Amino acid sequence: MPCSYFDVMATVYLSLGSNLGDRFRYIQEAVAALSRRAGAITALSSLYETEPWGFSSPHPFLNVALALETSLSAEALLAVAQRIECDLGRTSKSVDGRYADRTIDIDLLFVGDTVVDTPSLTLPHPRLHLRRFVLEPLCEIAPDLQHPLLQKSVSQLLAGL
């Protein structure tokens, strides 16, 4: 008798940002690639133009948040996101809190209510509650989403900034 199983789907939330080159095109291409490689996009925020956070640059960011349904594990989704960044010209990741201009940045914010703390991945994203450029777009698409560690909704986190 053949084995069968049902893939477990999770709703994941990601933050995308770009501050180099054709920012809008990079965001569009990253969204399209995530849809092709990771799962069905169920919500996409408006574009937000924001100043760089954590470093100085004359180049403002465009930021969006999105939700997608995926059967990928958190680690597999991270690998997909990093491959998309590379494909779109991102040449280095931030190291030790040193940020720089980039063509595209894709951050995993929430993968369901999963809590992960490994050298390569921390979920929920460890600084999302400090970043208006993450919380504003996320609040647009998921204001009632609960942070599993802070026990506050996205809208409450945004109001607390």
Order of alpha helices (4+ residues) and beta strands (2+ residues): beta-alpha-beta-beta-beta-alpha-beta-beta-beta-alpha-alpha
